[in-house]
Amino acid sequence: MIFLDNRQDKIEITKEMEHSIREIIEYALKEEEVNLPCEISVIFVDNDHIKDINRENRNIDRATDVLSFPMLEYPKGRVFKDVYTNYDFQPSDMDGENLVLGDIAISLEKAEEQSREFCHSFLREVCYLTVHSLLHLLGYDHMEDEDKKVMRRREEEILREFEL
């Protein structure tokens, strides 16, 4: 289940955008071998709201484009498909029959700014941020150069399927 929650009123969320986000999440989950029902929440916020979330959760007092809140833990350098091959989850990982992967917060204001800065569409930027954050929920990271290369490659492979 993919929950989309709009908590901002500055940028319109179109049906096309909602559809694209759901479609790209479903595709990425399949590509990352998440073959069981799961839950992901995506909230759309403005710069002020994401700044508050960033300060409360990371002690960083500035707006950012996207924040990820994974519910599963991964050994360093490992991702979902490396770790959870037998799907042996704890009851606390589940909501009924659904595996809870985590939450994504996207600042649509920041996405709009970045789409202009990088000279591509707003939809492409929102989808990129969604994929980027989803990969974090699945254990990917970009703190070290080698991990960053792997994550960027996966992002682009997924986005390429949608011609974004």
SETORLUM-956295 format. One record per residue (C-alpha): residue number from 1; residue in three letters; chain; x, y, z. Coordinates in steps of 0.25 Angstrom, whole numbers. Each point is the difference from the previous one (the first is absolute). Layout:
residues N
+-----+--------+--------+-------+-------+-------+
: num : residu : chaine :    px :    py :    pz :
+-----+--------+--------+-------+-------+-------+
: NUM :    ala :      A :     X :     Y :     Z :
...
+-----+--------+--------+-------+-------+-------+
end
This chain:
residues 164
+-----+--------+--------+-------+-------+-------+
: num : residu : chaine :    px :    py :    pz :
+-----+--------+--------+-------+-------+-------+
:   1 :    met :      A :     0 :     0 :     0 :
:   2 :    ile :      A :     5 :    14 :    -4 :
:   3 :    phe :      A :    -6 :    11 :     8 :
:   4 :    leu :      A :     1 :    14 :    -6 :
:   5 :    asp :      A :    -2 :    12 :    10 :
:   6 :    asn :      A :     0 :    14 :    -4 :
:   7 :    arg :      A :     4 :     9 :    11 :
:   8 :    gln :      A :     2 :    13 :    -8 :
:   9 :    asp :      A :    -8 :    10 :    -8 :
:  10 :    lys :      A :    11 :     7 :    -8 :
:  11 :    ile :      A :     1 :   -10 :   -12 :
:  12 :    glu :      A :   -11 :    -8 :    -7 :
:  13 :    ile :      A :     1 :   -15 :     0 :
:  14 :    thr :      A :    -6 :    -5 :   -13 :
:  15 :    lys :      A :    -6 :   -14 :    -2 :
:  16 :    glu :      A :    11 :    -2 :   -10 :
:  17 :    met :      A :    11 :     2 :    11 :
:  18 :    glu :      A :    -8 :    -9 :    10 :
:  19 :    his :      A :     0 :   -11 :   -11 :
:  20 :    ser :      A :    14 :     2 :    -4 :
:  21 :    ile :      A :     5 :    -1 :    15 :
:  22 :    arg :      A :    -8 :   -12 :     2 :
:  23 :    glu :      A :     4 :    -7 :   -12 :
:  24 :    ile :      A :    15 :     3 :     2 :
:  25 :    ile :      A :     0 :    -5 :    14 :
:  26 :    glu :      A :    -7 :   -13 :    -4 :
:  27 :    tyr :      A :    10 :    -2 :   -11 :
:  28 :    ala :      A :    12 :     3 :     9 :
:  29 :    leu :      A :    -5 :    -9 :    11 :
:  30 :    lys :      A :    -1 :   -11 :   -11 :
:  31 :    glu :      A :    14 :     3 :    -5 :
:  32 :    glu :      A :     5 :    -1 :    14 :
:  33 :    glu :      A :    -7 :   -13 :     2 :
:  34 :    val :      A :   -10 :     4 :    11 :
:  35 :    asn :      A :   -10 :   -10 :    -4 :
:  36 :    leu :      A :   -10 :     1 :    11 :
:  37 :    pro :      A :   -10 :    10 :     4 :
:  38 :    cys :      A :     6 :    12 :     7 :
:  39 :    glu :      A :    -3 :    14 :     5 :
:  40 :    ile :      A :     6 :    13 :    -4 :
:  41 :    ser :      A :    -4 :    14 :     4 :
:  42 :    val :      A :     3 :    12 :    -8 :
:  43 :    ile :      A :    -3 :    13 :     5 :
:  44 :    phe :      A :     1 :    13 :    -8 :
:  45 :    val :      A :     4 :    12 :     8 :
:  46 :    asp :      A :     5 :    14 :    -2 :
:  47 :    asn :      A :    14 :     6 :     3 :
:  48 :    asp :      A :    -4 :     4 :    14 :
:  49 :    his :      A :    -6 :   -13 :     4 :
:  50 :    ile :      A :    12 :    -8 :    -5 :
:  51 :    lys :      A :     9 :     9 :     7 :
:  52 :    asp :      A :    -7 :    -3 :    13 :
:  53 :    ile :      A :     0 :   -15 :    -3 :
:  54 :    asn :      A :    15 :     1 :    -3 :
:  55 :    arg :      A :     3 :     8 :    13 :
:  56 :    glu :      A :    -8 :   -10 :     9 :
:  57 :    asn :      A :     6 :   -12 :    -6 :
:  58 :    arg :      A :    14 :     3 :    -4 :
:  59 :    asn :      A :     3 :    13 :     7 :
:  60 :    ile :      A :     2 :     7 :   -13 :
:  61 :    asp :      A :    -7 :    13 :     0 :
:  62 :    arg :      A :    -2 :     2 :   -15 :
:  63 :    ala :      A :   -10 :    -4 :   -11 :
:  64 :    thr :      A :     4 :   -12 :    -9 :
:  65 :    asp :      A :    -6 :    -7 :   -11 :
:  66 :    val :      A :    -4 :   -14 :     5 :
:  67 :    leu :      A :     1 :    -7 :    13 :
:  68 :    ser :      A :    -1 :   -16 :     2 :
:  69 :    phe :      A :    -4 :    -7 :    12 :
:  70 :    pro :      A :     3 :   -15 :    -2 :
:  71 :    met :      A :    -7 :   -10 :    10 :
:  72 :    leu :      A :    10 :   -11 :    -3 :
:  73 :    glu :      A :    15 :    -1 :     4 :
:  74 :    tyr :      A :    10 :    -5 :    -9 :
:  75 :    pro :      A :    15 :    -4 :     2 :
:  76 :    lys :      A :    10 :    10 :    -6 :
:  77 :    gly :      A :     1 :    -1 :   -15 :
:  78 :    arg :      A :   -12 :   -10 :    -1 :
:  79 :    val :      A :   -14 :     3 :    -6 :
:  80 :    phe :      A :   -14 :    -6 :     1 :
:  81 :    lys :      A :     2 :   -11 :   -11 :
:  82 :    asp :      A :    14 :    -4 :     7 :
:  83 :    val :      A :    -6 :    -1 :    14 :
:  84 :    tyr :      A :   -15 :    -4 :    -1 :
:  85 :    thr :      A :     1 :   -12 :    -9 :
:  86 :    asn :      A :    -8 :    -9 :     9 :
:  87 :    tyr :      A :   -10 :    11 :     4 :
:  88 :    asp :      A :     2 :    -3 :    15 :
:  89 :    phe :      A :    -6 :    12 :     6 :
:  90 :    gln :      A :    -3 :     4 :    14 :
:  91 :    pro :      A :   -15 :     3 :     4 :
:  92 :    ser :      A :     4 :    14 :     2 :
:  93 :    asp :      A :     4 :     1 :   -14 :
:  94 :    met :      A :   -14 :    -3 :    -5 :
:  95 :    asp :      A :   -13 :     7 :    -1 :
:  96 :    gly :      A :    -9 :   -12 :    -1 :
:  97 :    glu :      A :     5 :    -7 :   -13 :
:  98 :    asn :      A :     8 :    12 :    -5 :
:  99 :    leu :      A :    15 :     3 :     3 :
: 100 :    val :      A :     1 :    14 :     4 :
: 101 :    leu :      A :    12 :     6 :    -7 :
: 102 :    gly :      A :     0 :    14 :     5 :
: 103 :    asp :      A :    -4 :    14 :    -3 :
: 104 :    ile :      A :     5 :    11 :   -11 :
: 105 :    ala :      A :    -2 :    15 :     2 :
: 106 :    ile :      A :     2 :     8 :   -13 :
: 107 :    ser :      A :     0 :    15 :     0 :
: 108 :    leu :      A :    -7 :     4 :   -13 :
: 109 :    glu :      A :     5 :    14 :     1 :
: 110 :    lys :      A :    15 :    -5 :     0 :
: 111 :    ala :      A :    -4 :   -10 :   -11 :
: 112 :    glu :      A :    -5 :    12 :    -9 :
: 113 :    glu :      A :    13 :     8 :     3 :
: 114 :    gln :      A :     9 :   -12 :    -4 :
: 115 :    ser :      A :    -8 :    -3 :   -12 :
: 116 :    arg :      A :     3 :    14 :    -5 :
: 117 :    glu :      A :    14 :    -1 :     5 :
: 118 :    phe :      A :     3 :   -13 :    -7 :
: 119 :    cys :      A :    -8 :     4 :   -13 :
: 120 :    his :      A :   -10 :   -12 :     0 :
: 121 :    ser :      A :   -15 :    -2 :     3 :
: 122 :    phe :      A :    -6 :     2 :    14 :
: 123 :    leu :      A :    -6 :   -14 :    -2 :
: 124 :    arg :      A :    14 :    -6 :    -3 :
: 125 :    glu :      A :     6 :     7 :    13 :
: 126 :    val :      A :   -12 :    -6 :     9 :
: 127 :    cys :      A :     2 :   -14 :    -6 :
: 128 :    tyr :      A :    15 :     1 :     2 :
: 129 :    leu :      A :    -2 :     4 :    15 :
: 130 :    thr :      A :   -10 :   -11 :     2 :
: 131 :    val :      A :    10 :   -11 :    -6 :
: 132 :    his :      A :    11 :     6 :     8 :
: 133 :    ser :      A :    -7 :     0 :    13 :
: 134 :    leu :      A :    -6 :   -14 :    -3 :
: 135 :    leu :      A :    14 :    -6 :    -2 :
: 136 :    his :      A :     3 :     6 :    13 :
: 137 :    leu :      A :   -12 :    -8 :     6 :
: 138 :    leu :      A :     6 :   -12 :    -6 :
: 139 :    gly :      A :    14 :     1 :     6 :
: 140 :    tyr :      A :     8 :     8 :   -11 :
: 141 :    asp :      A :     9 :    12 :     5 :
: 142 :    his :      A :     9 :    10 :    -6 :
: 143 :    met :      A :     9 :     4 :    11 :
: 144 :    glu :      A :    12 :    -7 :    -6 :
: 145 :    asp :      A :     4 :     1 :   -15 :
: 146 :    glu :      A :    -2 :   -14 :    -4 :
: 147 :    asp :      A :   -13 :    -1 :     7 :
: 148 :    lys :      A :    -4 :    13 :    -7 :
: 149 :    lys :      A :     4 :    -6 :   -14 :
: 150 :    val :      A :    -9 :   -12 :     3 :
: 151 :    met :      A :   -12 :     9 :     4 :
: 152 :    arg :      A :     1 :    10 :   -11 :
: 153 :    arg :      A :     1 :   -12 :   -10 :
: 154 :    arg :      A :   -13 :    -6 :     6 :
: 155 :    glu :      A :    -7 :    13 :     0 :
: 156 :    glu :      A :     3 :     3 :   -15 :
: 157 :    glu :      A :    -3 :   -15 :    -4 :
: 158 :    ile :      A :   -14 :     2 :     6 :
: 159 :    leu :      A :    -3 :    14 :    -5 :
: 160 :    arg :      A :     5 :    -5 :   -14 :
: 161 :    glu :      A :   -12 :    -9 :    -1 :
: 162 :    phe :      A :    -9 :    12 :     1 :
: 163 :    glu :      A :     8 :     8 :   -10 :
: 164 :    leu :      A :     2 :    11 :    11 :
+-----+--------+--------+-------+-------+-------+
end
